[in-house]
Amino acid sequence: MSISVYKQMSDPRYMQDEKTGRFTSSGLPVVARKPISVKLPPEIDDVVRSMPNRAEFLREVITKAVLEREQQ
């Protein structure tokens, strides 16, 4: 039985199989290197922070809002 060992590259979106040398996707989304930070009203902040996948949720709603604004 052959076991492949993967090592993460400097770009976290890709991993390299040490046995074959082939690169594969790590499954992470393509995102900018620098995060954007915003302060929210306390009641909204509480709701967002309680979400299990808040980063994914925020990416989705921000992306949707930007695309809708571009269509206007």
C-alpha positions as CSV (number, residue, x, y, z in Angstrom):
1,M,0.0,0.0,0.0
2,S,1.3,3.4,-1.0
3,I,0.7,6.5,1.1
4,S,1.0,9.9,-0.4
5,V,2.3,12.7,1.9
6,Y,1.2,16.2,1.1
7,K,3.2,19.3,2.0
8,Q,1.6,22.7,2.0
9,M,3.2,25.3,-0.2
10,S,3.6,29.0,0.5
11,D,0.3,29.5,-1.3
12,P,-2.3,27.8,1.0
13,R,-4.6,27.0,-2.0
14,Y,-2.2,24.3,-3.2
15,M,-0.5,21.3,-1.7
16,Q,2.2,19.1,-3.3
17,D,2.3,15.4,-3.1
18,E,5.8,14.5,-2.0
19,K,5.7,11.1,-3.7
20,T,4.6,12.3,-7.2
21,G,5.5,16.0,-7.0
22,R,2.1,16.8,-8.4
23,F,0.2,19.8,-7.0
24,T,-3.4,19.6,-5.9
25,S,-6.0,22.0,-4.6
26,S,-6.2,22.3,-0.9
27,G,-9.9,23.1,-1.2
28,L,-9.5,26.6,0.2
29,P,-11.2,29.4,-1.7
30,V,-9.1,31.9,-3.6
31,V,-9.0,35.0,-1.4
32,A,-7.0,38.2,-1.2
33,R,-3.9,38.1,1.0
34,K,-5.0,41.2,3.1
35,P,-8.1,40.9,5.2
36,I,-10.7,43.7,5.4
37,S,-11.9,44.6,8.9
38,V,-15.1,46.4,9.9
39,K,-16.8,47.3,13.1
40,L,-20.5,46.4,13.3
41,P,-23.3,47.6,15.6
42,P,-23.2,45.5,18.8
43,E,-26.4,43.6,18.1
44,I,-25.3,42.6,14.6
45,D,-21.8,41.8,15.9
46,D,-23.3,39.4,18.4
47,V,-25.3,37.6,15.7
48,V,-22.4,37.3,13.2
49,R,-20.0,36.1,15.9
50,S,-22.4,33.4,16.9
51,M,-22.4,31.9,13.4
52,P,-20.4,28.7,12.9
53,N,-19.1,29.7,9.5
54,R,-19.1,33.5,9.8
55,A,-16.2,34.1,7.5
56,E,-17.9,32.2,4.7
57,F,-21.2,33.9,5.4
58,L,-19.5,37.4,5.3
59,R,-17.7,36.6,2.0
60,E,-21.0,35.5,0.5
61,V,-23.1,38.5,1.5
62,I,-20.3,41.0,0.6
63,T,-19.8,39.4,-2.8
64,K,-23.5,39.4,-3.5
65,A,-23.8,43.1,-2.5
66,V,-20.9,44.1,-4.6
67,L,-22.2,42.2,-7.7
68,E,-25.6,43.8,-7.3
69,R,-24.2,47.2,-7.0
70,E,-22.1,46.7,-10.1
71,Q,-25.3,45.8,-12.1
72,Q,-27.0,49.1,-11.2
